[in-house]
């Protein structure tokens, strides 16, 4: 009798009422739903004083370039992890500042 009831409950329960748990972050990465960025170690290439602050240009593997603006007191770290972006061009500080001024207008 118990086996028949168990059989009825197991096989005749509508599947729409059963809910699955959401995927974990690692499962999403493994399935390709989330793409983690690749990182590389970037070393400081230039440090230029610019209007009361510092503009630091970093270079990493595969011609990866990053630019960071900081205060003079804070200074720029010698190296840090940056997102791998191969075959980039070295940023020009004057062009970046000009584009920022154009956006502000």
C-alpha positions in Angstrom: 0.0 0.0 0.0 2.8 2.4 0.9 4.7 1.6 -2.2 1.6 2.4 -4.4 1.2 5.8 -2.6 4.8 6.6 -3.0 4.6 5.6 -6.7 1.6 7.9 -7.2 3.3 10.9 -5.5 6.6 10.4 -7.4 5.3 10.0 -10.9 2.1 12.0 -10.9 3.2 15.2 -9.3 3.1 17.9 -12.0 6.7 19.0 -12.9 5.6 22.6 -13.2 5.4 22.9 -9.4 9.0 21.8 -9.0 11.4 24.7 -9.0 15.2 24.4 -9.4 17.7 26.4 -7.6 19.4 29.3 -9.4 22.9 28.5 -10.9 25.9 29.4 -8.8 28.5 31.9 -10.1 31.0 29.1 -10.8 28.3 27.1 -12.8 27.5 30.2 -14.9 31.2 30.7 -15.6 31.6 27.0 -16.6 28.6 27.2 -18.9 29.8 30.4 -20.6 27.0 32.6 -19.3 29.5 34.8 -17.5 32.8 35.6 -19.2 35.5 36.5 -16.7 38.0 39.1 -17.9 41.7 38.1 -18.3 44.1 40.1 -16.2 47.8 40.9 -16.6 50.4 42.7 -14.5 50.9 46.3 -15.7 54.0 48.2 -14.8 54.2 52.0 -14.6 55.7 53.4 -17.8 55.2 57.1 -17.4 54.1 59.4 -14.6 53.3 63.0 -15.7 52.2 65.9 -13.5 49.1 67.4 -15.0 47.1 70.3 -13.6 47.5 69.6 -9.9 47.4 65.8 -10.3 49.3 62.9 -11.7 48.5 61.0 -14.9 50.1 57.5 -14.8 50.4 55.3 -17.9 50.8 51.6 -17.4 51.9 48.9 -19.8 51.3 45.2 -19.6 51.7 42.1 -21.7 50.7 42.2 -25.3 50.8 46.0 -25.5 48.1 46.4 -23.0 47.9 50.1 -21.9 46.0 51.7 -19.0 45.9 55.3 -17.7 45.1 56.4 -14.2 44.6 59.9 -12.7 45.5 60.4 -9.0 46.4 63.2 -6.6 50.0 64.3 -6.2 50.1 63.2 -2.5 48.7 59.7 -3.3 51.1 59.0 -6.2 50.9 56.1 -8.5 51.5 52.4 -7.6 54.5 50.9 -9.4 52.4 47.9 -10.7 48.9 46.6 -10.5 46.6 44.1 -12.2 44.8 45.5 -15.3 42.4 43.9 -17.8 44.3 42.2 -20.6 43.6 44.2 -23.8 46.2 43.2 -26.4 47.6 45.4 -29.3 46.4 48.7 -27.8 47.9 52.1 -28.5 49.6 54.2 -25.9 47.2 56.9 -24.6 48.0 60.5 -25.1 47.1 62.6 -22.0 46.4 65.8 -23.9 43.8 64.0 -26.2 42.2 62.4 -23.1 41.9 65.7 -21.3 40.5 67.4 -24.5 37.8 64.7 -24.9 36.8 65.0 -21.2 36.4 68.8 -21.6 34.3 68.2 -24.7 32.0 65.8 -22.8 31.6 68.3 -19.9 30.3 71.0 -22.3 
